[in-house]
């Protein structure tokens, strides 16, 4: 017979075992992009490189914002010029009307009656006065509208100028942050031993892989052809890439234009679930969406990882926590 104390002890042991078992099934807190036995130096490099990658995407987004702001500014300036020309032309028209009025070219009803030779002449003169008055009112109304349009264009031009100046300051700050973080990552990389560099530098599967027909297949074919190329922060090819530039170039080759940054790429096409993934889908990783890969099939993806790591194929779920998956075709 088992005593109550013994029963509690057994139940406690069973509960503890259950906790241990559950813990062994729970996702590991370590970065899934690293091997389980990664050294501390390699982990530190991975953390620094990941931070640099995010800053790289932030810097690229700031560049896009600056370009958009400059476009707004140019349009606002053009609208302002057009509005000013219209305003000046209408001011001239109104000035002519005013000047002719002061010179006596206009008649009021009394003067029209006094100088008329007949009733019909009076009516003709009154009709002419009505037409002139209507023209004058229309000209003044158009001038008022032109002034309002010019004022609005002036306001938009000022807002666009302020926005462009802010974007320039933002891009300067982000570039400084990126440069500092890349320097730290490269310093850490230089401290890695041969074994750690070997882990990073492996090109993985370089075998020929069949791709499907269509746009997604063409994009994937291009991405796969870049395996072994270097990763460089901010690079745009043709022999060095960052994660988002590889995706952009791949789809550009297939005739599809997509944004330059991972943040923009996270919004293209339509969302599909993890169990729907197929070749050519864009897989955006991490809560802040700072990394992207392209699905090779339902299990593998090709991506540009980080400096020191060539473009390569990896298990989709090993790259990092998936944020969203986007499909551009179908």
C-alpha positions in Angstrom: 0.0 0.0 0.0 1.3 3.5 -1.0 1.1 6.2 1.6 -0.6 9.6 0.9 2.9 11.2 1.1 4.2 8.7 -1.4 1.3 9.3 -3.7 2.0 13.1 -3.6 5.7 12.4 -4.3 4.8 10.2 -7.3 2.3 12.8 -8.6 5.0 15.5 -8.2 7.5 13.4 -10.1 5.0 12.8 -12.9 4.2 16.5 -13.1 7.8 17.4 -13.2 8.5 14.9 -15.9 5.6 16.3 -17.9 7.1 19.8 -17.6 10.4 18.6 -18.8 8.8 16.8 -21.7 6.8 19.9 -22.7 9.9 22.0 -22.5 11.7 19.6 -24.8 8.8 20.0 -27.4 8.6 23.8 -27.1 10.4 26.0 -29.7 14.0 26.7 -28.7 14.8 30.3 -27.8 18.0 30.2 -29.8 18.0 31.7 -33.3 16.8 28.9 -35.6 19.2 30.2 -38.3 22.2 28.9 -36.2 23.2 25.3 -35.6 22.4 24.0 -32.1 26.1 23.8 -31.2 27.0 27.3 -32.4 29.8 29.0 -30.4 29.2 32.1 -28.4 31.3 34.1 -30.9 29.1 32.9 -33.7 25.9 33.7 -31.8 27.3 37.2 -31.1 28.1 37.7 -34.7 24.7 36.5 -35.8 23.0 39.0 -33.4 25.1 41.9 -34.6 24.6 41.0 -38.3 20.9 40.7 -37.8 20.7 44.1 -36.2 22.8 45.5 -39.1 20.4 43.8 -41.6 17.4 45.5 -40.0 19.2 48.9 -40.1 20.1 48.3 -43.7 16.4 47.8 -44.6 15.5 50.9 -42.5 18.1 52.9 -44.4 16.7 51.7 -47.7 13.2 52.6 -46.6 14.4 56.1 -45.7 15.9 56.4 -49.2 12.6 55.4 -50.8 10.8 58.0 -48.6 13.2 60.7 -49.7 12.6 59.9 -53.3 8.9 60.0 -52.8 9.2 63.4 -50.9 11.3 64.8 -53.8 8.7 63.6 -56.2 6.0 65.4 -54.2 8.2 68.5 -54.1 8.7 68.6 -57.8 5.0 68.2 -58.5 4.1 70.9 -56.0 6.6 73.3 -57.6 5.2 72.6 -61.0 1.6 73.1 -59.8 2.7 76.4 -58.1 4.3 77.7 -61.3 1.1 76.9 -63.3 -1.1 78.5 -60.7 1.1 81.6 -60.5 0.9 82.0 -64.3 -2.8 81.7 -64.3 -3.1 84.2 -61.5 -0.9 86.7 -63.3 -2.8 86.4 -66.5 -6.2 86.9 -64.8 -4.8 89.9 -62.8 -3.9 91.5 -66.1 -7.4 90.9 -67.4 -9.0 92.4 -64.3 -6.5 95.4 -64.4 -7.6 96.1 -68.0 -11.3 96.1 -67.0 -10.6 98.4 -64.0 -8.5 100.8 -66.0 -11.1 101.1 -68.8 -13.7 101.7 -66.1 -11.7 104.6 -64.7 -11.2 106.1 -68.1 -15.0 106.2 -68.7 -15.3 103.3 -71.0 -18.0 102.0 -68.8 -21.5 103.6 -68.4 -23.9 103.3 -65.6 -27.7 103.1 -66.2 -28.1 106.9 -65.8 -25.4 107.8 -68.3 -26.7 105.2 -70.7 -30.2 106.8 -70.6 -28.8 110.4 -71.0 -26.7 109.6 -74.1 -29.2 107.3 -75.8 -30.8 108.6 -79.0 -33.8 106.4 -78.8 -35.5 103.8 -76.6 -34.0 101.0 -78.7 -30.5 102.6 -78.3 -31.0 102.8 -74.6 -31.9 99.1 -74.5 -28.9 98.2 -76.6 -26.6 100.1 -74.3 -28.2 98.5 -71.2 -27.7 95.0 -72.7 -24.1 95.8 -73.4 -23.6 97.0 -69.9 -25.0 93.7 -68.6 -22.6 91.7 -70.7 -19.6 93.7 -69.6 -20.7 93.4 -65.9 -21.0 89.7 -66.3 -17.6 89.5 -67.9 -16.1 91.5 -65.1 -17.7 89.3 -62.4 -16.5 86.2 -64.2 -13.0 87.5 -64.4 -12.9 88.4 -60.8 -14.3 85.0 -59.8 -11.6 83.2 -61.9 -9.0 85.4 -60.3 -10.2 84.5 -56.9 -10.1 80.8 -57.8 -6.6 81.2 -59.2 -5.3 83.0 -56.1 -6.8 80.1 -53.9 -5.1 77.5 -56.1 -1.8 79.4 -56.0 -2.0 79.6 -52.2 -2.8 75.8 -52.0 0.1 75.0 -54.3 2.4 77.2 -52.2 1.3 75.4 -49.0 1.9 72.0 -50.6 5.3 73.1 -51.9 6.3 74.2 -48.4 5.0 70.9 -46.9 6.9 68.9 -49.5 10.1 70.9 -48.8 9.8 70.3 -45.1 9.1 66.6 -45.7 12.2 66.3 -48.0 14.4 68.1 -45.5 13.2 65.7 -42.8 13.8 62.7 -45.0 17.3 63.9 -45.7 18.0 64.2 -42.0 16.4 60.7 -41.4 18.5 59.0 -44.1 21.7 60.6 -42.7 21.0 59.4 -39.2 20.1 55.8 -40.4 23.2 55.7 -42.6 25.3 56.5 -39.6 23.6 53.9 -37.5 24.0 51.3 -40.2 27.7 52.1 -40.7 28.3 51.8 -37.0 26.5 48.5 -36.7 28.1 47.0 -39.8 31.5 47.9 -38.4 30.7 46.1 -35.2 29.5 43.0 -37.1 32.6 42.9 -39.3 34.9 43.3 -36.3 33.1 40.3 -34.7 33.4 38.3 -37.9 37.1 38.9 -38.0 37.3 37.3 -34.5 35.6 34.1 -35.6 37.7 30.9 -35.8 38.0 28.8 -38.9 35.3 26.4 -37.8 32.8 29.3 -37.3 33.6 30.8 -40.6 33.1 27.4 -42.2 29.6 27.2 -40.8 28.8 30.6 -42.2 30.6 30.2 -45.5 29.1 26.9 -46.8 27.2 27.3 -50.1 24.8 24.5 -49.3 22.9 22.7 -52.0 24.2 23.8 -55.4 22.5 21.1 -57.5 20.3 21.9 -60.4 16.7 22.4 -59.3 13.6 22.2 -61.6 11.4 25.3 -61.4 7.7 25.6 -62.4 6.6 27.4 -65.6 5.3 31.0 -65.3 6.4 34.2 -63.7 7.2 32.7 -60.2 9.3 30.0 -61.9 11.3 32.5 -63.8 11.9 34.6 -60.6 13.0 31.4 -58.7 15.3 30.4 -61.6 17.1 33.7 -61.3 17.4 33.5 -57.5 18.8 30.0 -57.6 21.4 31.1 -60.2 22.8 33.5 -57.6 23.7 30.8 -55.2 27.2 31.3 -53.9 27.2 35.1 -54.4 28.2 37.2 -51.6 25.9 39.1 -49.2 26.8 42.8 -48.8 24.6 45.3 -46.9 22.8 47.5 -49.4 24.2 45.7 -52.5 22.1 45.4 -55.6 23.9 42.7 -57.6 25.0 41.4 -60.0 27.5 39.4 -57.8 26.6 40.7 -54.3 23.2 41.1 -52.7 21.2 41.8 -49.6 18.0 39.9 -49.0 15.5 42.2 -50.5 17.6 43.2 -53.6 17.9 39.6 -54.5 14.1 39.2 -54.4 13.6 42.5 -56.4 16.1 41.5 -59.1 14.6 38.0 -59.4 11.1 39.2 -60.0 12.3 42.1 -62.2 13.9 39.4 -64.5 10.5 37.8 -64.6 8.9 41.1 -65.7 7.4 42.0 -62.3 8.3 45.2 -60.4 8.3 44.9 -56.6 9.5 47.3 -53.9 13.2 47.4 -52.9 12.7 46.8 -49.2 11.4 43.8 -47.2 8.8 46.2 -45.7 7.5 46.9 -49.1 7.7 43.4 -50.3 5.6 42.3 -47.3 2.7 44.0 -48.9 2.9 42.7 -52.5 0.6 40.1 -54.0 -1.6 38.2 -51.6 -1.1 36.4 -48.3 -0.9 32.6 -48.2 -0.6 30.3 -45.3 2.4 28.2 -44.4 0.9 25.0 -45.6 0.1 26.6 -49.0 3.6 27.7 -49.7 4.9 27.0 -53.2 7.8 27.9 -55.5 8.3 31.7 -55.9 6.4 32.8 -52.8 8.1 35.6 -50.8 8.6 34.6 -47.1 9.0 37.6 -44.8 10.6 36.8 -41.5 10.7 38.3 -37.9 8.2 40.5 -36.3 9.7 43.7 -37.8 9.8 42.1 -41.3 13.5 42.8 -41.8 14.3 39.6 -43.8 12.9 37.9 -46.9 13.5 34.6 -48.7 11.9 32.9 -51.8 10.3 29.5 -51.5 12.0 26.8 -53.6 9.2 24.4 -52.7 7.0 23.8 -49.6 10.1 23.0 -47.5 13.1 25.0 -48.8 13.8 28.6 -49.6 16.7 30.5 -51.2 17.9 33.7 -49.6 20.7 36.1 -49.1 21.4 35.7 -45.3 24.0 38.1 -44.0 27.7 39.1 -44.6 30.0 36.1 -44.5 27.2 33.8 -45.7 26.6 33.2 -49.5 23.3 33.2 -51.2 22.0 29.7 -50.4 19.1 27.3 -49.9 17.9 26.7 -46.4 15.0 25.0 -44.7 12.1 27.5 -44.7 11.5 27.2 -41.0 15.2 27.3 -40.1 15.7 30.8 -41.5 13.7 32.5 -38.7 10.2 33.1 -37.4 7.9 33.6 -40.3 5.9 36.9 -40.3 3.9 36.7 -43.6 4.1 34.8 -46.9 3.1 36.6 -50.1 2.3 35.2 -53.5 2.7 37.3 -56.6 1.3 34.9 -59.2 -1.9 32.9 -58.9 
